[in-house]
């Protein structure tokens, strides 16, 4: 049986027992009261008897009329008491005793009357006095005998009444003890069961609390996970309202648009949206509000607090209430600036590739056409028997083939320059420049160029062979376009521009028109068509520098002013100023 | 041989009168019954003894009671005095006379009391219609018995003395014949003869009671030395009588039938007189009052040589009843 059921059963039993016992106690109190009343009545009967006995004695002594009258009055009082006793007393024995009392008191009254009559007769008696006196003695003896019986009967009555009172008190005591015992047992049982119940409930509560704690911990963990995801900084996240306000947002979103949370919450997303993108966003937002869609994605631009454009990819999901009406919106904002840049770069690459394909096809076609044309001429020369011309044409074909080979070789080099040869590593630029110049010692000496090399060039991070190609191409390019300079001079060094370290290779050669500064880095672009080379060298330089994350440019005020090719490369951390 | 057979048959018949006792002689594990002789009368005063015998209460208490039946208590007491009985049922008057004679006897319990058992029944044709008419008449009585004292008392109540009548000494069983035979004009006696005579005289008879002048007590008497030596026997006897008292109180009709059968009395007569008696085993002051009253009467009328009042408390054995029913002992309270 379960504890609450036990408690309920015990309560019912206890309450029933208490009601029964309480009723018994009340009933016993009443009958005890009644028994006490009986005892008082019996006492009164006994006192009345003693009073009458006393009056009898008084009469025998003095034979006074008044005493006889008092005796009669006492008898009437006795009759009243006995009538009351007949009504009041209940038990058979007491009623039998009352009846015995009635008989004997009546007898004694009759005897007393005869004694009084005899006594009165004695007052005027003559010769019969002796007989009258004897009669009085006999009657007195009988009165005494009746008195004895009455006395014994009143004692019996009193014994009975006393026993009744004692019995009632015993019963009352037992009932009260039972009541107390029942109460005690009930309280003890209640106590035990309540303790069990409390223990059981406590265990249950402990389990429940432990369960809740586990659930709360899980919830906290989940929330923490969510918060971590929310605040991770991978993506901007926010909750927006139906009126386009910001309700919640993570730090990443704040940093993305440059506003603090407070500033953001005082603005609508519409205010922050680039005007050109607002219409598209509004249209989809209204569709959601109308219930046509639950969410949408959109690339749109936010306006940063500092006015810059923030390229984002927006994902919006509507959370609806029980009535289906939109309640709030979960918004994910992804910064796609890099993606956009890649897209632009890709676009540029595609353009470059188009141009490269065109240039390559055009420049490669040129020697092929030459070869094709001179091959036809050789055929004609051979048919005509002009072998010398055929020899000459053959040489032209060989030169065109060489040029084509050279072009293909440079193209191959260019394509290789588009990717790193190995993992970036620190490159000592001083050593690299010296080694490169040693390799170019022949052309340098042949062109009588003065080489000036700045000391203490900083080390860079990159592919040493490629960077050596950069230096080699720039030095060869400077020698190639030295022109008629009487004192040709090439300087390799570095300069500091703010935080940036710029390497340079400058010369005092022909110089480059500022209009052609960009063009010189194009593939097959040669400012001087008659110059030697394939027109790939500077394109190669640019490709290598950009692959290393740097940039390259040319500085020249125009023809005859020389030029300075500058480039930046990532420095080894220790070298960063 | 014939005598032996008859004796066995008589014993069987006697034992057949008693109900099957819960305890009997010869049962294994029970002590043998104590044989005692109880002298009692065929009068209604001996009802408790008749019932105790009939219901087997004596046997239950380990007593094999030999009944010694007599016509009246005085004869029963004489049987005790003659050592033919151990106990006798007797009214206070014969007891008183024998105490005055110096007999070492005692009362162990009062077993009956009545104010209506004694009366004078007279013949109307003898000119008796009122008590006063008894003057000069022949009145039969049993000397030394309650009838002796009652006669004196009732005469006193009407201002007469013994000398004013012609007393005729009669035994109880002689009363009926005497009055019917007109040898006496009236008789002073007790039941059952009283009611039998009244019935016999019918309309010719007149009955004179005076329940305010006399109270009869009927008692169990024994020798003082016997009760001193046999207190347990006394207690057993009293316990049996107390059982009978209880039975009589609860089964009045059956008790009347027992009395009728054992006294060979007409059941109607038993029933008629039944309420005149109070059957209780007690020891109260009534017996002392009556003994003293009657002693004064005996001394005054020179019915005894004694002149001093005996201390009757010394003739009452209280310990027996006190041992079996203390609350029934009301002397000394």
Interface residues (C-beta under 8 A of the other chain):
Chain A: X107 X110 X111 X114 X128 X131 X132 X134 X135 X137 X138 X139 X141 X142 X144 X145 X148 X149 X152 X155 X159
Chain B: X115 X153 X156 X157 X159 X160 X161 X211 X212 X213 X214 X215 X284 X285 X286 X289 X290 X292 X293 X296 X300 X327 X330 X333
